[in-house]
C-alpha cells in the first residue's frame, strides 16, 4: 500500500513540469525580442521556475 501511494504521489508531482512548460516557452520566445525582450520575458520565465 505504501509503495502504491509513493508512486501515485510521484506521478502527481511530475505534472508540474507540464504546467510550467507554457510559461517557460513564452518567456524564452519573448526574450528574443530586441531591447524589451529581457525585462518582459524574465518574469514570465520565473513563473515557470516557481511552479516547479
C-alpha positions as YAML, in Angstrom:
chain: A
units: angstrom
residues:
- id: 1
  name: UNK
  ca: [0.00, 0.00, 0.00]
- id: 2
  name: UNK
  ca: [2.82, 2.43, 0.82]
- id: 3
  name: UNK
  ca: [4.56, 1.75, -2.46]
- id: 4
  name: UNK
  ca: [1.37, 2.48, -4.38]
- id: 5
  name: UNK
  ca: [0.92, 5.78, -2.52]
- id: 6
  name: UNK
  ca: [4.51, 6.79, -3.23]
- id: 7
  name: UNK
  ca: [4.11, 6.02, -6.92]
- id: 8
  name: UNK
  ca: [0.85, 7.95, -7.06]
- id: 9
  name: UNK
  ca: [2.44, 10.96, -5.34]
- id: 10
  name: UNK
  ca: [5.39, 10.82, -7.75]
- id: 11
  name: UNK
  ca: [3.10, 10.83, -10.76]
- id: 12
  name: UNK
  ca: [1.08, 13.74, -9.41]
- id: 13
  name: UNK
  ca: [4.20, 15.85, -8.82]
- id: 14
  name: UNK
  ca: [5.64, 15.13, -12.25]
- id: 15
  name: UNK
  ca: [2.74, 17.02, -13.83]
- id: 16
  name: UNK
  ca: [4.13, 20.33, -12.53]
- id: 17
  name: UNK
  ca: [6.60, 20.46, -15.40]
- id: 18
  name: UNK
  ca: [3.71, 20.16, -17.81]
- id: 19
  name: UNK
  ca: [2.03, 23.19, -16.26]
- id: 20
  name: UNK
  ca: [5.27, 25.21, -16.21]
- id: 21
  name: UNK
  ca: [6.17, 24.49, -19.84]
- id: 22
  name: UNK
  ca: [3.95, 27.17, -21.47]
- id: 23
  name: UNK
  ca: [5.39, 29.85, -19.18]
- id: 24
  name: UNK
  ca: [8.95, 28.82, -19.93]
- id: 25
  name: UNK
  ca: [8.41, 28.67, -23.68]
- id: 26
  name: UNK
  ca: [6.59, 32.02, -23.73]
- id: 27
  name: UNK
  ca: [9.33, 33.62, -21.64]
- id: 28
  name: UNK
  ca: [12.02, 32.28, -23.96]
- id: 29
  name: UNK
  ca: [10.22, 33.49, -27.07]
- id: 30
  name: UNK
  ca: [9.69, 36.97, -25.61]
- id: 31
  name: UNK
  ca: [13.34, 37.23, -24.53]
- id: 32
  name: UNK
  ca: [14.38, 37.03, -28.19]
- id: 33
  name: UNK
  ca: [12.72, 40.39, -28.94]
- id: 34
  name: UNK
  ca: [15.38, 43.11, -29.04]
- id: 35
  name: UNK
  ca: [15.50, 45.79, -26.32]
- id: 36
  name: UNK
  ca: [12.30, 44.88, -24.41]
- id: 37
  name: UNK
  ca: [12.60, 41.11, -24.51]
- id: 38
  name: UNK
  ca: [14.79, 40.53, -21.46]
- id: 39
  name: UNK
  ca: [12.85, 42.68, -18.94]
- id: 40
  name: UNK
  ca: [9.48, 41.31, -20.04]
- id: 41
  name: UNK
  ca: [10.48, 37.69, -20.62]
- id: 42
  name: UNK
  ca: [12.38, 37.18, -17.37]
- id: 43
  name: UNK
  ca: [9.36, 37.42, -15.03]
- id: 44
  name: UNK
  ca: [7.31, 35.12, -17.25]
- id: 45
  name: UNK
  ca: [10.14, 32.57, -17.20]
- id: 46
  name: UNK
  ca: [10.38, 32.99, -13.42]
- id: 47
  name: UNK
  ca: [6.74, 31.93, -13.08]
- id: 48
  name: UNK
  ca: [7.67, 28.62, -14.70]
- id: 49
  name: UNK
  ca: [10.51, 28.24, -12.22]
- id: 50
  name: UNK
  ca: [8.18, 29.00, -9.32]
- id: 51
  name: UNK
  ca: [5.72, 26.34, -10.45]
- id: 52
  name: UNK
  ca: [8.46, 23.71, -10.43]
...
